Amino acid sequence: MATELEFSFAALTVPARRHIRVFQIHQFLDRFAMGLTVAVVALALTDRGMDLFQISLLFGVYSLTTMAMELPFGGLADNIGRKPVFLAAVVASLISLALFLSTSDFYVLALSFAFIGFGRALRSGTLDAWFVETFKAAAPNVDVQPALATAQWAGAMGLAVGAVLGGLLPDLFGSVAERRGVSVYDVSYGASLAVMLGVFVYTLLFIVEGPRPLNPQALKQGLITVPSVVKEAGLLSLRHPTLSLLLAALAFFLMATNPVEVIWPTHAKPMLEEGYANTIIGVVTATYFFSIAFGAWLSSRISRIFKRRHAVTLAAAFATLAGVQIALALQGSMVGFVTVFILYSVILGVCETPASSILHSCVEDHQRSTMLSLRSLIQQLGAALGLILVGAMADIYSTPTAWVMGAVFLVIAVILICILAKRLGAEIE
């Protein structure tokens, strides 16, 4: 096997440099379209008359749809091509946005969220695989990771810029929207629809992929193999106590944290003056994404403090997060809330790497994709259950009370990871 060369943008061939730029622009536009709605979705649903329990149910529909569709569609892009599958994902996103803009009915909104989940399942791993394969062909033996990182950075920037603009648009053009008899948040959703159409056109024109023979059996085969994939992954986790403990802990982790991530704008907005509230929500949303990225960067340094004992690192992160979630619920001012929320987001980013390290250390290459699929499925299930349970508590009591009660799930996750850490320590000895 040839040794990979150190990445240098200036030393790349012209086709390789163009390939990176094309994908950077694509990732920016795609995430920008998503970012336009991510900051205001909970507020838009509230404006449509949804209560916190209904909002939680809608996000549960999204999680469950993604969970159900991700496995059968996992191999579809490999069979019929990455570009057509991604275009189908964009169409699903466009349908979702159109449905959202057309209604205030809970059931139609549920269909809209189902299409979001469907689009995410189709998007998963499509153009990333296309980018890596085409880059390797254009720049043989060059380390692809820095090239992929530049594209991921562009996507993160698109998401952050979109979040800021998505919050700003209702404040700038909300009065125009109200005069036309629509929600102020429809401005952000309309902008997202327009950008998503642009993503579709850009993909058609600039993402070049060789034609593949259409295989109508690909989807059918994907659906047929879902039960066996789940069975194989389930048996593997049951036979491996470390994996069982880790996956259970991650489910409880999502049960606690996902409701915070979804409904925090509805809790924070009343703390703000109406004239610029949506803009601030957008800025805080962008800060949330940057904070998670910073936490992910910080995780390796924190891991060194715990002598690279990943389970101990994860237990400490979960325990800290439980305390910070309670502190977040107790904040009564926007300054205090944002300060604690940034810390909360950084710790969320810290949690990802040790969890992934434990999982990958427990499985062999031929089991890795199966286990990653199971992890995704269990986390989506945990997220959906958490949203429904905590959303119901928020509707009956209050959002801060629900978050404090939700922190109990993090305590359960800490206990499970402590058992895991003790088990791994015994195995080392």
C-alpha positions as a Markdown table, in Angstrom:
| # | Residue | x | y | z |
|---|---|---|---|---|
| 1 | Met | 0.0 | 0.0 | 0.0 |
| 2 | Ala | 1.4 | 3.4 | -1.0 |
| 3 | Thr | 2.2 | 5.9 | 1.8 |
| 4 | Glu | -0.1 | 8.8 | 2.0 |
| 5 | Leu | 1.4 | 12.2 | 1.2 |
| 6 | Glu | 0.9 | 15.2 | 3.5 |
| 7 | Phe | -2.0 | 17.4 | 2.3 |
| 8 | Ser | -1.1 | 20.7 | 0.7 |
| 9 | Phe | -3.8 | 22.6 | -1.2 |
| 10 | Ala | -1.3 | 24.5 | -3.3 |
| 11 | Ala | 0.4 | 21.3 | -4.4 |
| 12 | Leu | -2.8 | 19.6 | -5.5 |
| 13 | Thr | -3.8 | 19.2 | -9.2 |
| 14 | Val | -6.3 | 21.6 | -10.7 |
| 15 | Pro | -9.1 | 19.0 | -10.8 |
| 16 | Ala | -8.5 | 18.1 | -7.1 |
| 17 | Arg | -8.6 | 21.8 | -6.0 |
| 18 | Arg | -11.7 | 22.4 | -8.0 |
| 19 | His | -13.3 | 19.3 | -6.5 |
| 20 | Ile | -12.7 | 20.6 | -3.0 |
| 21 | Arg | -14.1 | 24.0 | -3.8 |
| 22 | Val | -17.2 | 22.5 | -5.5 |
| 23 | Phe | -17.9 | 20.4 | -2.4 |
| 24 | Gln | -17.2 | 23.3 | 0.0 |
| 25 | Ile | -19.8 | 25.5 | -1.7 |
| 26 | His | -22.2 | 22.6 | -1.8 |
| 27 | Gln | -21.9 | 21.8 | 1.9 |
| 28 | Phe | -22.2 | 25.5 | 2.8 |
| 29 | Leu | -25.4 | 25.9 | 0.8 |
| 30 | Asp | -27.0 | 22.7 | 2.0 |
| 31 | Arg | -26.3 | 23.5 | 5.7 |
| 32 | Phe | -27.2 | 27.1 | 5.2 |
| 33 | Ala | -30.6 | 26.1 | 4.0 |
| 34 | Met | -31.0 | 23.9 | 7.1 |
| 35 | Gly | -29.7 | 26.6 | 9.4 |
| 36 | Leu | -32.3 | 29.1 | 8.3 |
| 37 | Thr | -35.0 | 27.1 | 10.1 |
| 38 | Val | -33.1 | 25.4 | 12.9 |
| 39 | Ala | -33.1 | 28.5 | 15.1 |
| 40 | Val | -36.8 | 29.2 | 14.8 |
| 41 | Val | -38.5 | 25.8 | 14.3 |
| 42 | Ala | -39.7 | 25.6 | 17.9 |
| 43 | Leu | -40.8 | 29.2 | 17.9 |
| 44 | Ala | -42.6 | 28.7 | 14.5 |
| 45 | Leu | -44.5 | 25.7 | 15.9 |
| 46 | Thr | -45.5 | 27.7 | 19.0 |
| 47 | Asp | -46.7 | 30.5 | 16.7 |
| 48 | Arg | -48.8 | 27.9 | 14.9 |
| 49 | Gly | -50.6 | 27.0 | 18.1 |
| 50 | Met | -48.5 | 23.9 | 19.1 |
| 51 | Asp | -47.9 | 23.3 | 22.9 |
| 52 | Leu | -44.7 | 21.9 | 24.2 |
| 53 | Phe | -46.0 | 18.3 | 24.2 |
| 54 | Gln | -47.1 | 18.6 | 20.6 |
| 55 | Ile | -43.7 | 20.1 | 19.6 |
| 56 | Ser | -42.0 | 17.2 | 21.3 |
| 57 | Leu | -44.3 | 14.7 | 19.5 |
| 58 | Leu | -43.4 | 16.3 | 16.1 |
| 59 | Phe | -39.7 | 16.0 | 16.8 |
| 60 | Gly | -40.4 | 12.4 | 17.9 |
| 61 | Val | -41.9 | 11.8 | 14.5 |
| 62 | Tyr | -38.7 | 13.1 | 12.9 |
| 63 | Ser | -36.5 | 10.9 | 15.1 |
| 64 | Leu | -38.6 | 7.7 | 14.6 |
| 65 | Thr | -38.8 | 8.3 | 10.8 |
| 66 | Thr | -35.0 | 8.7 | 10.6 |
| 67 | Met | -34.5 | 5.7 | 12.8 |
| 68 | Ala | -36.9 | 3.5 | 10.7 |
| 69 | Met | -35.5 | 4.7 | 7.3 |
| 70 | Glu | -31.8 | 4.9 | 7.9 |
| 71 | Leu | -31.1 | 1.2 | 7.9 |
| 72 | Pro | -33.1 | 0.2 | 4.7 |
| 73 | Phe | -31.7 | 3.2 | 2.8 |
| 74 | Gly | -28.1 | 2.7 | 4.0 |
| 75 | Gly | -26.9 | 0.9 | 1.0 |
| 76 | Leu | -29.1 | 2.5 | -1.6 |
| 77 | Ala | -26.5 | 5.2 | -2.6 |
| 78 | Asp | -23.9 | 2.5 | -3.3 |
| 79 | Asn | -26.2 | 0.7 | -5.6 |
| 80 | Ile | -27.8 | 3.4 | -7.7 |
| 81 | Gly | -25.4 | 6.3 | -7.2 |
| 82 | Arg | -24.8 | 9.1 | -4.6 |
| 83 | Lys | -26.1 | 12.0 | -6.7 |
| 84 | Pro | -29.6 | 10.7 | -7.4 |
| 85 | Val | -30.1 | 9.6 | -3.8 |
| 86 | Phe | -29.0 | 13.1 | -2.6 |
| 87 | Leu | -31.3 | 14.7 | -5.1 |
| 88 | Ala | -34.1 | 12.6 | -3.7 |
| 89 | Ala | -33.2 | 13.8 | -0.2 |
| 90 | Val | -33.4 | 17.4 | -1.4 |
| 91 | Val | -36.8 | 16.7 | -2.9 |
| 92 | Ala | -37.9 | 15.3 | 0.5 |
| 93 | Ser | -36.7 | 18.5 | 2.2 |
| 94 | Leu | -38.6 | 20.7 | -0.3 |
| 95 | Ile | -41.8 | 18.7 | 0.3 |
| 96 | Ser | -41.3 | 19.1 | 4.1 |
| 97 | Leu | -40.8 | 22.9 | 3.8 |
| 98 | Ala | -43.8 | 23.3 | 1.5 |
| 99 | Leu | -46.0 | 21.3 | 3.9 |
| 100 | Phe | -44.8 | 23.3 | 6.8 |
| 101 | Leu | -45.6 | 26.6 | 5.1 |
| 102 | Ser | -49.0 | 25.4 | 4.0 |
| 103 | Thr | -50.6 | 24.5 | 7.3 |
| 104 | Ser | -51.1 | 24.9 | 11.1 |
| 105 | Asp | -52.7 | 21.5 | 11.4 |
| 106 | Phe | -50.8 | 19.1 | 13.7 |
| 107 | Tyr | -51.2 | 16.0 | 11.5 |
| 108 | Val | -49.9 | 17.8 | 8.4 |
| 109 | Leu | -47.0 | 19.2 | 10.4 |
| 110 | Ala | -46.3 | 15.6 | 11.5 |
| 111 | Leu | -46.1 | 14.6 | 7.8 |
| 112 | Ser | -43.7 | 17.5 | 7.3 |
| 113 | Phe | -41.5 | 16.3 | 10.1 |
| 114 | Ala | -41.6 | 12.7 | 8.7 |
| 115 | Phe | -40.3 | 14.1 | 5.4 |
| 116 | Ile | -37.5 | 15.8 | 7.2 |
| 117 | Gly | -36.5 | 12.4 | 8.7 |
| 118 | Phe | -36.9 | 10.7 | 5.4 |
| 119 | Gly | -34.5 | 13.3 | 3.8 |
| 120 | Arg | -32.0 | 12.9 | 6.6 |
| 121 | Ala | -32.0 | 9.1 | 6.1 |
| 122 | Leu | -31.4 | 9.6 | 2.4 |
| 123 | Arg | -28.7 | 12.2 | 2.9 |
| 124 | Ser | -26.7 | 10.0 | 5.3 |
| 125 | Gly | -23.2 | 9.3 | 3.8 |
| 126 | Thr | -24.1 | 10.1 | 0.2 |
| 127 | Leu | -22.0 | 12.9 | -1.1 |
| 128 | Asp | -19.3 | 12.4 | 1.6 |
| 129 | Ala | -18.6 | 9.1 | 0.0 |
| 130 | Trp | -18.7 | 10.7 | -3.5 |
| 131 | Phe | -16.2 | 13.4 | -2.3 |
| 132 | Val | -13.7 | 11.0 | -0.9 |
| 133 | Glu | -13.8 | 8.6 | -3.9 |
| 134 | Thr | -13.5 | 11.4 | -6.4 |
| 135 | Phe | -10.7 | 13.1 | -4.4 |
| 136 | Lys | -8.7 | 10.0 | -4.2 |
| 137 | Ala | -9.0 | 9.6 | -8.0 |
| 138 | Ala | -7.9 | 13.2 | -8.6 |
| 139 | Ala | -5.1 | 13.1 | -5.9 |
| 140 | Pro | -3.8 | 9.6 | -5.5 |
| 141 | Asn | -2.0 | 8.8 | -2.2 |
| 142 | Val | -2.8 | 12.3 | -0.7 |
| 143 | Asp | -4.2 | 12.3 | 2.8 |
| 144 | Val | -8.0 | 12.9 | 2.3 |
| 145 | Gln | -8.7 | 13.9 | 6.0 |
| 146 | Pro | -7.7 | 17.6 | 5.7 |
| 147 | Ala | -9.6 | 17.9 | 2.5 |
| 148 | Leu | -12.7 | 16.4 | 4.2 |
| 149 | Ala | -12.2 | 18.7 | 7.2 |
| 150 | Thr | -12.3 | 21.8 | 4.9 |
| 151 | Ala | -15.7 | 20.7 | 3.6 |
| 152 | Gln | -16.9 | 20.0 | 7.1 |
| 153 | Trp | -15.8 | 23.4 | 8.2 |
| 154 | Ala | -17.7 | 25.0 | 5.3 |
| 155 | Gly | -20.8 | 23.0 | 6.3 |
| 156 | Ala | -20.5 | 24.2 | 9.9 |
| 157 | Met | -20.2 | 27.8 | 8.8 |
| 158 | Gly | -23.2 | 27.4 | 6.6 |
| 159 | Leu | -25.2 | 26.1 | 9.5 |
| 160 | Ala | -24.0 | 28.9 | 11.8 |
| 161 | Val | -24.6 | 31.7 | 9.3 |
| 162 | Gly | -28.0 | 30.3 | 8.4 |
| 163 | Ala | -29.0 | 30.1 | 12.1 |
| 164 | Val | -28.1 | 33.8 | 12.6 |
| 165 | Leu | -29.9 | 34.9 | 9.4 |
| 166 | Gly | -32.9 | 32.6 | 10.2 |
| 167 | Gly | -33.3 | 34.5 | 13.5 |
| 168 | Leu | -32.8 | 37.9 | 11.9 |
| 169 | Leu | -35.3 | 37.6 | 9.0 |
| 170 | Pro | -38.4 | 37.4 | 11.2 |
| 171 | Asp | -37.3 | 40.6 | 13.1 |
| 172 | Leu | -36.6 | 42.4 | 9.8 |
| 173 | Phe | -39.6 | 41.3 | 7.7 |
| 174 | Gly | -42.0 | 40.0 | 10.3 |
| 175 | Ser | -44.3 | 43.0 | 9.9 |
| 176 | Val | -44.5 | 42.4 | 6.1 |
| 177 | Ala | -45.4 | 38.7 | 6.8 |
| 178 | Glu | -48.1 | 39.7 | 9.2 |
| 179 | Arg | -49.7 | 42.1 | 6.8 |
| 180 | Arg | -49.8 | 39.2 | 4.3 |
| 181 | Gly | -51.6 | 37.1 | 6.9 |
| 182 | Val | -48.8 | 34.6 | 7.5 |
| 183 | Ser | -46.5 | 33.8 | 10.4 |
| 184 | Val | -43.4 | 36.0 | 10.9 |
| 185 | Tyr | -41.4 | 32.7 | 10.9 |
| 186 | Asp | -42.6 | 31.8 | 7.4 |
| 187 | Val | -40.0 | 34.4 | 6.2 |
| 188 | Ser | -37.2 | 32.1 | 7.4 |
| 189 | Tyr | -38.9 | 29.0 | 6.0 |
| 190 | Gly | -39.5 | 30.6 | 2.7 |
| 191 | Ala | -35.9 | 31.6 | 2.5 |
| 192 | Ser | -34.9 | 28.0 | 3.3 |
| 193 | Leu | -37.1 | 26.7 | 0.5 |
| 194 | Ala | -35.5 | 29.1 | -2.0 |
| 195 | Val | -32.0 | 28.1 | -0.9 |
| 196 | Met | -32.9 | 24.4 | -1.0 |
| 197 | Leu | -34.1 | 24.8 | -4.6 |
| 198 | Gly | -30.6 | 26.4 | -5.3 |
| 199 | Val | -29.0 | 23.3 | -3.7 |
| 200 | Phe | -31.0 | 21.1 | -6.0 |
| 201 | Val | -29.9 | 23.1 | -9.1 |
| 202 | Tyr | -26.2 | 23.3 | -7.9 |
| 203 | Thr | -26.2 | 19.5 | -7.4 |
| 204 | Leu | -27.5 | 18.9 | -10.8 |
| 205 | Leu | -25.0 | 21.2 | -12.5 |
| 206 | Phe | -21.8 | 20.8 | -10.5 |
| 207 | Ile | -21.8 | 17.4 | -8.8 |
| 208 | Val | -20.5 | 15.0 | -11.5 |
| 209 | Glu | -20.9 | 11.3 | -11.0 |
| 210 | Gly | -20.5 | 8.6 | -13.6 |
| 211 | Pro | -23.8 | 6.9 | -14.4 |
| 212 | Arg | -24.5 | 3.6 | -12.7 |
| 213 | Pro | -26.8 | 0.9 | -13.9 |
| 214 | Leu | -30.2 | 1.3 | -12.2 |
| 215 | Asn | -30.7 | -1.5 | -9.8 |
| 216 | Pro | -34.4 | -1.6 | -8.8 |
| 217 | Gln | -33.6 | -4.4 | -6.4 |
| 218 | Ala | -31.4 | -2.1 | -4.2 |
| 219 | Leu | -34.3 | -0.7 | -2.1 |
| 220 | Lys | -36.1 | -4.0 | -1.9 |
| 221 | Gln | -32.9 | -5.7 | -0.8 |
| 222 | Gly | -32.3 | -3.0 | 1.8 |
| 223 | Leu | -35.7 | -3.5 | 3.3 |
| 224 | Ile | -35.4 | -7.2 | 3.3 |
| 225 | Thr | -32.0 | -7.1 | 5.2 |
| 226 | Val | -33.2 | -4.7 | 7.9 |
| 227 | Pro | -34.4 | -7.4 | 10.3 |
| 228 | Ser | -31.2 | -9.4 | 9.9 |
| 229 | Val | -29.0 | -6.2 | 10.4 |
| 230 | Val | -30.9 | -5.3 | 13.6 |
| 231 | Lys | -30.7 | -8.9 | 14.8 |
| 232 | Glu | -27.0 | -9.2 | 14.1 |
| 233 | Ala | -26.2 | -5.9 | 15.9 |
| 234 | Gly | -28.6 | -6.7 | 18.7 |
| 235 | Leu | -27.0 | -10.1 | 19.3 |
| 236 | Leu | -23.5 | -8.6 | 19.2 |
| 237 | Ser | -24.4 | -6.0 | 21.8 |
| 238 | Leu | -26.1 | -8.6 | 24.0 |
| 239 | Arg | -23.1 | -10.9 | 23.9 |
| 240 | His | -20.8 | -7.9 | 24.6 |
| 241 | Pro | -21.7 | -6.4 | 28.0 |
| 242 | Thr | -19.5 | -3.3 | 27.3 |
| 243 | Leu | -21.5 | -2.5 | 24.3 |
| 244 | Ser | -24.8 | -3.1 | 26.1 |
| 245 | Leu | -23.8 | -0.7 | 28.9 |
| 246 | Leu | -22.5 | 1.9 | 26.5 |
| 247 | Leu | -25.6 | 1.9 | 24.2 |
| 248 | Ala | -28.0 | 2.0 | 27.2 |
| 249 | Ala | -26.1 | 4.9 | 28.6 |
| 250 | Leu | -26.2 | 6.8 | 25.3 |
| 251 | Ala | -30.0 | 6.2 | 25.1 |
| 252 | Phe | -30.4 | 7.8 | 28.5 |
| 253 | Phe | -28.0 | 10.6 | 27.5 |
| 254 | Leu | -30.2 | 11.5 | 24.5 |
| 255 | Met | -33.4 | 11.2 | 26.6 |
| 256 | Ala | -32.0 | 14.0 | 28.9 |
| 257 | Thr | -30.3 | 16.3 | 26.4 |
| 258 | Asn | -32.4 | 16.2 | 23.3 |
| 259 | Pro | -35.4 | 18.0 | 24.9 |
| 260 | Val | -33.0 | 20.8 | 26.0 |
| 261 | Glu | -31.7 | 21.2 | 22.5 |
| 262 | Val | -35.2 | 21.2 | 20.9 |
| 263 | Ile | -37.2 | 23.4 | 23.2 |
| 264 | Trp | -34.7 | 25.9 | 24.7 |
| 265 | Pro | -35.8 | 28.7 | 22.3 |
| 266 | Thr | -39.3 | 28.7 | 23.6 |
| 267 | His | -37.9 | 29.0 | 27.2 |
| 268 | Ala | -35.4 | 31.7 | 26.3 |
| 269 | Lys | -37.4 | 34.0 | 24.1 |
| 270 | Pro | -39.7 | 35.4 | 26.9 |
| 271 | Met | -36.5 | 36.7 | 28.6 |
| 272 | Leu | -35.8 | 39.0 | 25.6 |
| 273 | Glu | -37.4 | 42.2 | 24.3 |
| 274 | Glu | -39.6 | 41.5 | 21.4 |
| 275 | Gly | -37.9 | 43.8 | 18.9 |
| 276 | Tyr | -34.8 | 41.7 | 18.5 |
| 277 | Ala | -35.6 | 38.4 | 20.3 |
| 278 | Asn | -35.5 | 36.2 | 17.2 |
| 279 | Thr | -32.1 | 37.6 | 16.1 |
| 280 | Ile | -30.6 | 36.8 | 19.5 |
| 281 | Ile | -32.1 | 33.3 | 19.3 |
| 282 | Gly | -30.3 | 32.9 | 16.0 |
| 283 | Val | -27.0 | 34.1 | 17.3 |
| 284 | Val | -27.2 | 31.8 | 20.3 |
| 285 | Thr | -28.1 | 28.9 | 18.0 |
| 286 | Ala | -24.9 | 29.6 | 16.0 |
| 287 | Thr | -22.9 | 29.8 | 19.2 |
| 288 | Tyr | -24.4 | 26.5 | 20.2 |
| 289 | Phe | -22.9 | 24.8 | 17.1 |
| 290 | Phe | -19.5 | 26.5 | 17.5 |
| 291 | Ser | -19.5 | 25.4 | 21.2 |
| 292 | Ile | -20.1 | 21.8 | 20.4 |
| 293 | Ala | -17.3 | 21.9 | 17.8 |
| 294 | Phe | -15.0 | 23.5 | 20.5 |
| 295 | Gly | -16.0 | 20.7 | 22.9 |
| 296 | Ala | -15.1 | 18.1 | 20.4 |
| 297 | Trp | -11.7 | 19.7 | 19.9 |
| 298 | Leu | -11.2 | 19.9 | 23.6 |
| 299 | Ser | -12.1 | 16.3 | 24.3 |
| 300 | Ser | -8.7 | 14.8 | 23.5 |
| 301 | Arg | -7.1 | 17.2 | 26.0 |
| 302 | Ile | -9.6 | 16.3 | 28.7 |
| 303 | Ser | -9.1 | 12.6 | 27.9 |
| 304 | Arg | -5.4 | 13.0 | 28.7 |
| 305 | Ile | -6.3 | 14.4 | 32.2 |
| 306 | Phe | -8.1 | 11.0 | 32.8 |
| 307 | Lys | -5.1 | 9.1 | 31.3 |
| 308 | Arg | -7.1 | 8.2 | 28.3 |
| 309 | Arg | -9.6 | 6.1 | 30.3 |
| 310 | His | -12.5 | 6.8 | 28.0 |
| 311 | Ala | -15.2 | 5.4 | 30.2 |
| 312 | Val | -14.0 | 7.5 | 33.2 |
| 313 | Thr | -13.9 | 10.6 | 30.9 |
| 314 | Leu | -17.4 | 9.9 | 29.7 |
| 315 | Ala | -18.7 | 9.4 | 33.3 |
| 316 | Ala | -17.2 | 12.7 | 34.4 |
| 317 | Ala | -18.6 | 14.5 | 31.4 |
| 318 | Phe | -22.1 | 13.0 | 31.9 |
| 319 | Ala | -22.0 | 13.9 | 35.7 |
| 320 | Thr | -20.9 | 17.5 | 34.9 |
| 321 | Leu | -23.6 | 17.8 | 32.2 |
| 322 | Ala | -26.3 | 16.7 | 34.7 |
| 323 | Gly | -25.3 | 19.5 | 37.1 |
| 324 | Val | -25.1 | 22.0 | 34.3 |
| 325 | Gln | -28.5 | 21.0 | 33.0 |
| 326 | Ile | -30.0 | 21.7 | 36.4 |
| 327 | Ala | -28.2 | 25.0 | 36.6 |
| 328 | Leu | -29.5 | 25.9 | 33.1 |
| 329 | Ala | -33.1 | 25.2 | 34.3 |
| 330 | Leu | -32.6 | 27.6 | 37.2 |
| 331 | Gln | -31.5 | 30.6 | 35.1 |
| 332 | Gly | -33.9 | 33.5 | 35.1 |
| 333 | Ser | -32.0 | 36.1 | 33.0 |
| 334 | Met | -30.8 | 35.8 | 29.4 |
| 335 | Val | -27.2 | 36.6 | 30.3 |
| 336 | Gly | -27.1 | 33.8 | 32.8 |
| 337 | Phe | -28.9 | 31.4 | 30.5 |
| 338 | Val | -26.6 | 32.0 | 27.6 |
| 339 | Thr | -23.5 | 31.6 | 29.8 |
| 340 | Val | -24.6 | 28.3 | 31.1 |
| 341 | Phe | -26.0 | 27.1 | 27.8 |
| 342 | Ile | -22.6 | 27.7 | 26.1 |
| 343 | Leu | -21.0 | 25.6 | 28.9 |
| 344 | Tyr | -23.7 | 22.9 | 28.3 |
| 345 | Ser | -22.9 | 22.9 | 24.6 |
| 346 | Val | -19.2 | 22.5 | 25.1 |
| 347 | Ile | -19.7 | 19.5 | 27.4 |
| 348 | Leu | -22.0 | 18.0 | 24.7 |
| 349 | Gly | -19.1 | 18.2 | 22.3 |
| 350 | Val | -16.7 | 16.6 | 24.8 |
| 351 | Cys | -19.0 | 13.6 | 25.2 |
| 352 | Glu | -18.8 | 12.4 | 21.6 |
| 353 | Thr | -15.2 | 11.3 | 21.2 |
| 354 | Pro | -14.9 | 9.0 | 24.3 |
| 355 | Ala | -18.2 | 7.3 | 23.5 |
| 356 | Ser | -17.1 | 6.6 | 19.9 |
| 357 | Ser | -13.6 | 5.4 | 21.1 |
| 358 | Ile | -15.2 | 2.9 | 23.5 |
| 359 | Leu | -17.5 | 1.6 | 20.7 |
| 360 | His | -14.8 | 1.3 | 18.1 |
| 361 | Ser | -12.5 | -0.5 | 20.5 |
| 362 | Cys | -15.2 | -3.2 | 21.1 |
| 363 | Val | -16.0 | -4.2 | 17.5 |
| 364 | Glu | -14.0 | -5.6 | 14.5 |
| 365 | Asp | -14.0 | -4.1 | 11.0 |
| 366 | His | -16.7 | -6.5 | 9.7 |
| 367 | Gln | -19.1 | -5.5 | 12.5 |
| 368 | Arg | -18.4 | -1.8 | 12.5 |
| 369 | Ser | -21.1 | -0.6 | 10.1 |
| 370 | Thr | -23.7 | -2.8 | 11.8 |
| 371 | Met | -22.9 | -1.5 | 15.2 |
| 372 | Leu | -22.8 | 2.2 | 14.1 |
| 373 | Ser | -26.3 | 1.6 | 12.6 |
| 374 | Leu | -27.5 | 0.1 | 15.9 |
| 375 | Arg | -26.0 | 3.0 | 17.8 |
| 376 | Ser | -27.8 | 5.5 | 15.6 |
| 377 | Leu | -31.1 | 3.6 | 16.0 |
| 378 | Ile | -30.8 | 3.5 | 19.8 |
| 379 | Gln | -29.9 | 7.1 | 20.1 |
| 380 | Gln | -32.8 | 8.2 | 17.9 |
| 381 | Leu | -35.1 | 6.0 | 20.0 |
| 382 | Gly | -33.7 | 7.6 | 23.2 |
| 383 | Ala | -34.2 | 11.1 | 21.7 |
| 384 | Ala | -37.8 | 10.4 | 20.7 |
| 385 | Leu | -38.7 | 8.9 | 24.1 |
| 386 | Gly | -37.0 | 11.8 | 25.9 |
| 387 | Leu | -38.8 | 14.4 | 23.8 |
| 388 | Ile | -42.2 | 12.8 | 24.5 |
| 389 | Leu | -41.6 | 12.3 | 28.2 |
| 390 | Val | -39.9 | 15.6 | 29.0 |
| 391 | Gly | -42.2 | 17.5 | 26.6 |
| 392 | Ala | -45.2 | 16.1 | 28.5 |
| 393 | Met | -43.7 | 17.2 | 31.8 |
| 394 | Ala | -42.9 | 20.7 | 30.4 |
| 395 | Asp | -46.5 | 21.1 | 29.2 |
| 396 | Ile | -47.9 | 19.9 | 32.6 |
| 397 | Tyr | -45.5 | 21.7 | 34.9 |
| 398 | Ser | -42.9 | 24.0 | 33.3 |
| 399 | Thr | -39.8 | 23.8 | 31.0 |
| 400 | Pro | -37.3 | 24.3 | 33.9 |
| 401 | Thr | -39.0 | 21.6 | 36.0 |
| 402 | Ala | -39.0 | 19.2 | 33.0 |
| 403 | Trp | -35.3 | 19.8 | 32.5 |
| 404 | Val | -34.5 | 19.2 | 36.1 |
| 405 | Met | -36.5 | 15.9 | 36.0 |
| 406 | Gly | -34.8 | 15.0 | 32.7 |
| 407 | Ala | -31.4 | 15.3 | 34.4 |
| 408 | Val | -32.3 | 12.1 | 36.2 |
| 409 | Phe | -31.7 | 10.3 | 32.9 |
| 410 | Leu | -28.2 | 11.7 | 32.9 |
| 411 | Val | -27.7 | 10.3 | 36.4 |
| 412 | Ile | -28.8 | 6.9 | 35.2 |
| 413 | Ala | -26.3 | 7.2 | 32.3 |
| 414 | Val | -23.5 | 8.1 | 34.8 |
| 415 | Ile | -24.3 | 5.0 | 36.9 |
| 416 | Leu | -24.1 | 2.8 | 33.8 |
| 417 | Ile | -20.9 | 4.3 | 32.6 |
| 418 | Cys | -19.3 | 3.9 | 36.1 |
| 419 | Ile | -20.2 | 0.2 | 35.9 |
| 420 | Leu | -18.7 | 0.1 | 32.4 |
| 421 | Ala | -15.5 | 1.9 | 33.7 |
| 422 | Lys | -15.1 | -0.6 | 36.5 |
| 423 | Arg | -15.6 | -3.5 | 34.1 |
| 424 | Leu | -13.0 | -2.1 | 31.7 |
| 425 | Gly | -10.6 | -1.5 | 34.5 |
| 426 | Ala | -10.9 | -5.1 | 35.7 |
| 427 | Glu | -10.3 | -6.3 | 32.1 |
| 428 | Ile | -7.1 | -4.3 | 31.9 |
| 429 | Glu | -5.9 | -5.7 | 35.2 |
